[in-house]
């Protein structure tokens, strides 16, 4: 199937949703509930677990593109024609004409208000990241698009943050475009840049974000010259001649130490005689810790101690940590300063970043927490056989508590009309365990920060932030996060707690719901 522009608009417009959202929307409309004010919370239940290592925090991303989607949301005639053709198992029309006309004439997201934690902030499991308020039908119709726009980018921003941390602040480049999920790689690359990646090979997205795309050459360049009988050295010379001030050579097509590096050094010396300085070399395979040490030794001895060494090839945060650990241990034996070598490394991270290798999905959920009836908000509860999945009900706010060091010590979920800054003593309840709580004097804290901000009101969105601003947010939050929470392996648990009033409301609703069960 060749997707024409109008077909793409259908696939990515108002029908970019799970089908059950539309069937529920018609039910709400038919029952007269479609305008009932409601609130939904978006949150994720667990941090990404990559198997050999785990995350202790996440970085939120994707909000800007979600808000763009909300502004464009409309049911087109083509969308309605498709829904008009949908039939049930008996061949009868599934969607009535009056409902379809309502979708065409009345439905948009302008009636919704969204409060959210801004992009680029550190967020934690169990805390509301976005709160959606408005007519029940519209808030319900938002679910799929919201989860789609926020779950994956948050997952990738988190992975990128961990990769950058493992790289000890050195340059990281996203090389994942070829291995990601079709055009989802645009959202992934943007999220990676928010999370700390310095550049991307994704040319179009980099252009739109005002960043220079990065890349060198592939093995096929060297292979082509070799197949023509010209050899690796000729390939390097041709590349250097065309890009004399941006010469970064991939040296592992033939033999890294016996061919690639010696030929690269010949070309680098020729460039220097012509008044140019090479960027460095790239290692894409083999024992990259050992090869990095040997490359540094050869470059140093040839007078290119400032040349960069770019590592690539199935890297992720744990592999980078292993490489740098091995360099710290082995480099001195070869006369190479390990810290100086680590500072000249850069990393091209592809597949494992773009698909979040080891943890391919964030379990973000979107749950009804309150409805408005007879002049008051009525909190909603959802019980489950797994107590940890019982939602926190009602209209809520989210606060970040900072200890005397200025470090984030907990996130506190309160009812919307609570202001913990006014209390002399706080009680922080575990969301599930009744006997697990912490009393904290207000004087023990250096500050309390409200995290949820209005980002979409009456059809108008908050102004977008630049990638630079988003990175700055992430860096500031990570600086205020304890090192134990940022550990690559077995991170310290960061506590998301409930206020005393919210805990009491939750227990009351649980008891009432259980009392309604049939005997």
Secondary structure, DSSP 4 states (H G I P E B T S, - for coil): ----HHHHHHHHTTT-S-HHHHHHHHHHHHTT-TT-EEEEEEEESS--B-SSSB-S-EE---HHHHHHHHHH----HHHHHHHHH-B-TTS-BSS-HHHHHHHHHH--GGG-EEEEEPTT-EE-TTS-SEEEEEEHHHHHHTHHHHHHHHHHHHHHHHHHHHHHHHTTT--EEE-GGGTS-TTHHHHHHHHHHHHT--EES-HHHHHHHT--------HHHHHHHHHTT--HHHHHHHHHHH-TTS-EEE--SS-IIIIIHHHHHHHHHHHHHTT----EEEE-SS-HHHHHHHHHHHHHHTT-TT-EEEE-SS--HHHHHHHHHHHHHHGGGGT--HHHHHHTEEEEE-HHHHTTTT-----EEEEEEEEEETTEEEE-----SSGGGSPPPSSEEEEEEEETTS-EEEEEEEETT--GGG-SEEEEEESS-TT-EEEEEGGGEEEEEE-EEEEEETTEEPPPPPHHHHHHHHHHHHHTS-TTTT-SSSPPPPEEEE-HHHHHHHHHHHHHHHHTS--
